[in-house]
Protein backbone atom coordinates (compact mmCIF):
# COMPACT_ATOMS: atom_id res chain seq x y z
CA UNK A 1 0.00 0.00 0.00
CA UNK A 2 1.44 3.36 -1.03
CA UNK A 3 0.89 6.47 1.13
CA UNK A 4 -1.83 7.72 -1.26
CA UNK A 5 -3.85 4.49 -1.31
CA UNK A 6 -6.70 3.72 1.08
CA UNK A 7 -6.49 0.64 3.26
CA UNK A 8 -7.06 -2.58 1.29
CA UNK A 9 -10.72 -3.15 0.46
CA UNK A 10 -11.69 0.43 1.23
CA UNK A 11 -12.23 2.69 -1.80
CA UNK A 12 -11.72 6.43 -1.86
CA UNK A 13 -14.81 8.64 -2.03
CA UNK A 14 -15.60 10.39 -5.31
CA UNK A 15 -13.71 13.63 -5.83
CA UNK A 16 -15.54 16.92 -6.06
CA UNK A 17 -15.09 20.56 -5.27
CA UNK A 18 -16.77 21.90 -2.17
CA UNK A 19 -17.13 25.33 -0.63
CA UNK A 20 -15.71 26.52 2.69
CA UNK A 21 -18.67 26.77 5.08
CA UNK A 22 -21.73 24.70 5.96
CA UNK A 23 -23.87 27.34 4.24
CA UNK A 24 -21.72 26.86 1.14
CA UNK A 25 -21.44 23.11 1.57
CA UNK A 26 -18.55 22.41 3.95
CA UNK A 27 -17.40 23.12 7.51
CA UNK A 28 -14.67 21.85 9.84
CA UNK A 29 -14.93 21.27 13.58
CA UNK A 30 -12.16 20.45 16.05
CA UNK A 31 -12.41 17.21 18.00
CA UNK A 32 -10.29 17.86 21.10
CA UNK A 33 -12.67 17.77 24.08
CA UNK A 34 -15.94 16.26 25.32
CA UNK A 35 -17.62 19.57 24.45
CA UNK A 36 -16.38 19.26 20.87
CA UNK A 37 -18.08 15.86 20.62
CA UNK A 38 -21.41 17.42 21.57
CA UNK A 39 -20.91 20.34 19.17
CA UNK A 40 -20.09 17.90 16.36
CA UNK A 41 -23.33 15.98 16.91
CA UNK A 42 -25.38 19.20 16.89
CA UNK A 43 -23.64 20.43 13.72
CA UNK A 44 -24.25 17.12 11.93
CA UNK A 45 -27.93 17.11 12.88
CA UNK A 46 -28.31 20.70 11.63
CA UNK A 47 -26.79 19.81 8.25
CA UNK A 48 -28.99 16.70 8.01
CA UNK A 49 -32.02 18.94 8.44
CA UNK A 50 -30.91 21.32 5.67
CA UNK A 51 -30.33 18.38 3.32
CA UNK A 52 -33.83 17.06 3.99
CA UNK A 53 -33.19 13.84 5.89
CA UNK A 54 -36.11 12.41 7.84
CA UNK A 55 -35.78 11.60 11.54
CA UNK A 56 -34.53 8.03 10.99
CA UNK A 57 -31.76 9.08 8.58
CA UNK A 58 -30.83 12.03 10.80
CA UNK A 59 -30.39 9.58 13.66
CA UNK A 60 -28.29 7.25 11.51
CA UNK A 61 -25.92 10.02 10.42
CA UNK A 62 -25.65 11.59 13.89
CA UNK A 63 -24.98 8.18 15.45
CA UNK A 64 -22.26 7.42 12.90
CA UNK A 65 -20.71 10.86 13.46
CA UNK A 66 -20.78 10.37 17.21
CA UNK A 67 -18.97 7.03 16.94
CA UNK A 68 -16.36 8.38 14.54
CA UNK A 69 -15.53 11.58 16.44
CA UNK A 70 -15.40 9.68 19.74
CA UNK A 71 -12.91 7.24 18.19
CA UNK A 72 -10.77 10.14 16.96
CA UNK A 73 -10.91 11.76 20.40
CA UNK A 74 -10.20 8.62 22.45
CA UNK A 75 -7.92 6.59 20.17
CA UNK A 76 -6.44 9.28 17.95
CA UNK A 77 -5.81 11.97 20.56
CA UNK A 78 -8.24 14.35 18.84
CA UNK A 79 -8.62 15.51 15.28
CA UNK A 80 -11.10 17.22 12.98
CA UNK A 81 -14.59 16.57 11.63
CA UNK A 82 -15.40 17.91 8.18
CA UNK A 83 -19.08 17.99 7.23
CA UNK A 84 -20.00 18.39 3.55
CA UNK A 85 -23.38 18.83 1.92
CA UNK A 86 -23.49 16.96 -1.37
CA UNK A 87 -25.82 16.96 -4.35
CA UNK A 88 -26.21 14.76 -7.38
CA UNK A 89 -29.08 14.63 -9.86
CA UNK A 90 -31.08 12.01 -7.97
CA UNK A 91 -30.28 12.78 -4.32
CA UNK A 92 -28.69 15.02 -1.71
CA UNK A 93 -26.24 13.79 0.87
CA UNK A 94 -23.99 14.41 3.82
CA UNK A 95 -20.34 13.37 3.90
CA UNK A 96 -18.49 13.12 7.20
CA UNK A 97 -14.70 13.04 7.20
CA UNK A 98 -13.02 12.46 10.54
CA UNK A 99 -9.23 12.69 10.63
CA UNK A 100 -6.72 12.27 13.43
CA UNK A 101 -2.95 12.00 13.77
CA UNK A 102 -3.04 9.09 16.22
CA UNK A 103 -1.35 5.70 16.05
CA UNK A 104 -3.46 4.42 13.15
CA UNK A 105 -5.38 1.15 12.96
CA UNK A 106 -3.19 -1.94 12.73
CA UNK A 107 -5.83 -4.14 11.05
CA UNK A 108 -8.87 -2.40 9.54
CA UNK A 109 -10.79 -5.60 8.85
CA UNK A 110 -10.47 -6.69 12.48
CA UNK A 111 -11.37 -3.20 13.72
CA UNK A 112 -14.59 -3.32 11.65
CA UNK A 113 -15.64 -6.61 13.28
CA UNK A 114 -18.47 -6.34 15.81
CA UNK A 115 -17.21 -6.91 19.31
CA UNK A 116 -13.64 -5.76 18.61
CA UNK A 117 -12.48 -2.96 20.89
CA UNK A 118 -9.14 -1.62 22.02
CA UNK A 119 -10.85 0.25 24.85
CA UNK A 120 -13.71 -0.21 27.27
CA UNK A 121 -16.42 0.10 24.60
CA UNK A 122 -18.69 -2.59 23.20
CA UNK A 123 -16.84 -2.73 19.89
CA UNK A 124 -19.66 -1.54 17.64
CA UNK A 125 -18.15 1.84 16.66
CA UNK A 126 -16.50 1.47 13.25
CA UNK A 127 -18.59 -1.46 12.05
CA UNK A 128 -21.77 0.19 13.25
CA UNK A 129 -20.88 3.49 11.60
CA UNK A 130 -20.19 1.65 8.35
CA UNK A 131 -23.61 -0.05 8.43
CA UNK A 132 -25.41 3.26 9.07
CA UNK A 133 -23.96 4.98 6.01
CA UNK A 134 -24.17 4.30 2.26
CA UNK A 135 -20.48 4.87 1.51
CA UNK A 136 -17.61 4.28 3.92
CA UNK A 137 -13.83 4.18 3.65
CA UNK A 138 -10.84 4.23 5.95
CA UNK A 139 -7.33 5.44 5.21
CA UNK A 140 -4.89 4.53 7.96
CA UNK A 141 -1.29 3.56 8.53
CA UNK A 142 0.53 2.61 11.71
CA UNK A 143 1.92 5.79 13.23
CA UNK A 144 0.33 7.88 10.47
CA UNK A 145 -3.14 8.61 11.78
CA UNK A 146 -6.55 7.64 10.47
CA UNK A 147 -9.08 9.28 8.17
CA UNK A 148 -12.60 7.89 7.97
CA UNK A 149 -15.03 9.15 5.34
CA UNK A 150 -18.72 8.22 5.44
CA UNK A 151 -21.59 9.40 3.23
CA UNK A 152 -25.36 9.00 3.43
CA UNK A 153 -27.76 9.96 0.63
CA UNK A 154 -31.43 10.89 0.61
CA UNK A 155 -33.67 8.45 -1.23
CA UNK A 156 -34.19 10.80 -4.12
C-alpha positions as CSV (number, residue, x, y, z in Angstrom):
1,X,0.0,0.0,0.0
2,X,1.4,3.4,-1.0
3,X,0.9,6.5,1.1
4,X,-1.8,7.7,-1.3
5,X,-3.9,4.5,-1.3
6,X,-6.7,3.7,1.1
7,X,-6.5,0.6,3.3
8,X,-7.1,-2.6,1.3
9,X,-10.7,-3.1,0.5
10,X,-11.7,0.4,1.2
11,X,-12.2,2.7,-1.8
12,X,-11.7,6.4,-1.9
13,X,-14.8,8.6,-2.0
14,X,-15.6,10.4,-5.3
15,X,-13.7,13.6,-5.8
16,X,-15.5,16.9,-6.1
17,X,-15.1,20.6,-5.3
18,X,-16.8,21.9,-2.2
19,X,-17.1,25.3,-0.6
20,X,-15.7,26.5,2.7
21,X,-18.7,26.8,5.1
22,X,-21.7,24.7,6.0
23,X,-23.9,27.3,4.2
24,X,-21.7,26.9,1.1
25,X,-21.4,23.1,1.6
26,X,-18.5,22.4,3.9
27,X,-17.4,23.1,7.5
28,X,-14.7,21.9,9.8
29,X,-14.9,21.3,13.6
30,X,-12.2,20.5,16.0
31,X,-12.4,17.2,18.0
32,X,-10.3,17.9,21.1
33,X,-12.7,17.8,24.1
34,X,-15.9,16.3,25.3
35,X,-17.6,19.6,24.5
36,X,-16.4,19.3,20.9
37,X,-18.1,15.9,20.6
38,X,-21.4,17.4,21.6
39,X,-20.9,20.3,19.2
40,X,-20.1,17.9,16.4
41,X,-23.3,16.0,16.9
42,X,-25.4,19.2,16.9
43,X,-23.6,20.4,13.7
44,X,-24.2,17.1,11.9
45,X,-27.9,17.1,12.9
46,X,-28.3,20.7,11.6
47,X,-26.8,19.8,8.3
48,X,-29.0,16.7,8.0
49,X,-32.0,18.9,8.4
50,X,-30.9,21.3,5.7
51,X,-30.3,18.4,3.3
52,X,-33.8,17.1,4.0
53,X,-33.2,13.8,5.9
54,X,-36.1,12.4,7.8
55,X,-35.8,11.6,11.5
56,X,-34.5,8.0,11.0
57,X,-31.8,9.1,8.6
58,X,-30.8,12.0,10.8
59,X,-30.4,9.6,13.7
60,X,-28.3,7.3,11.5
61,X,-25.9,10.0,10.4
62,X,-25.6,11.6,13.9
63,X,-25.0,8.2,15.5
64,X,-22.3,7.4,12.9
65,X,-20.7,10.9,13.5
66,X,-20.8,10.4,17.2
67,X,-19.0,7.0,16.9
68,X,-16.4,8.4,14.5
69,X,-15.5,11.6,16.4
70,X,-15.4,9.7,19.7
71,X,-12.9,7.2,18.2
72,X,-10.8,10.1,17.0
73,X,-10.9,11.8,20.4
74,X,-10.2,8.6,22.4
75,X,-7.9,6.6,20.2
76,X,-6.4,9.3,17.9
77,X,-5.8,12.0,20.6
78,X,-8.2,14.3,18.8
79,X,-8.6,15.5,15.3
80,X,-11.1,17.2,13.0
81,X,-14.6,16.6,11.6
82,X,-15.4,17.9,8.2
83,X,-19.1,18.0,7.2
84,X,-20.0,18.4,3.6
85,X,-23.4,18.8,1.9
86,X,-23.5,17.0,-1.4
87,X,-25.8,17.0,-4.3
88,X,-26.2,14.8,-7.4
89,X,-29.1,14.6,-9.9
90,X,-31.1,12.0,-8.0
91,X,-30.3,12.8,-4.3
92,X,-28.7,15.0,-1.7
93,X,-26.2,13.8,0.9
94,X,-24.0,14.4,3.8
95,X,-20.3,13.4,3.9
96,X,-18.5,13.1,7.2
97,X,-14.7,13.0,7.2
98,X,-13.0,12.5,10.5
99,X,-9.2,12.7,10.6
100,X,-6.7,12.3,13.4
101,X,-2.9,12.0,13.8
102,X,-3.0,9.1,16.2
103,X,-1.4,5.7,16.1
104,X,-3.5,4.4,13.1
105,X,-5.4,1.2,13.0
106,X,-3.2,-1.9,12.7
107,X,-5.8,-4.1,11.1
108,X,-8.9,-2.4,9.5
109,X,-10.8,-5.6,8.8
110,X,-10.5,-6.7,12.5
111,X,-11.4,-3.2,13.7
112,X,-14.6,-3.3,11.6
113,X,-15.6,-6.6,13.3
114,X,-18.5,-6.3,15.8
115,X,-17.2,-6.9,19.3
116,X,-13.6,-5.8,18.6
117,X,-12.5,-3.0,20.9
118,X,-9.1,-1.6,22.0
119,X,-10.9,0.3,24.8
120,X,-13.7,-0.2,27.3
121,X,-16.4,0.1,24.6
122,X,-18.7,-2.6,23.2
123,X,-16.8,-2.7,19.9
124,X,-19.7,-1.5,17.6
125,X,-18.2,1.8,16.7
126,X,-16.5,1.5,13.3
127,X,-18.6,-1.5,12.0
128,X,-21.8,0.2,13.3
129,X,-20.9,3.5,11.6
130,X,-20.2,1.6,8.3
131,X,-23.6,-0.1,8.4
132,X,-25.4,3.3,9.1
133,X,-24.0,5.0,6.0
134,X,-24.2,4.3,2.3
135,X,-20.5,4.9,1.5
136,X,-17.6,4.3,3.9
137,X,-13.8,4.2,3.6
138,X,-10.8,4.2,6.0
139,X,-7.3,5.4,5.2
140,X,-4.9,4.5,8.0
141,X,-1.3,3.6,8.5
142,X,0.5,2.6,11.7
143,X,1.9,5.8,13.2
144,X,0.3,7.9,10.5
145,X,-3.1,8.6,11.8
146,X,-6.6,7.6,10.5
147,X,-9.1,9.3,8.2
148,X,-12.6,7.9,8.0
149,X,-15.0,9.1,5.3
150,X,-18.7,8.2,5.4
151,X,-21.6,9.4,3.2
152,X,-25.4,9.0,3.4
153,X,-27.8,10.0,0.6
154,X,-31.4,10.9,0.6
155,X,-33.7,8.4,-1.2
156,X,-34.2,10.8,-4.1
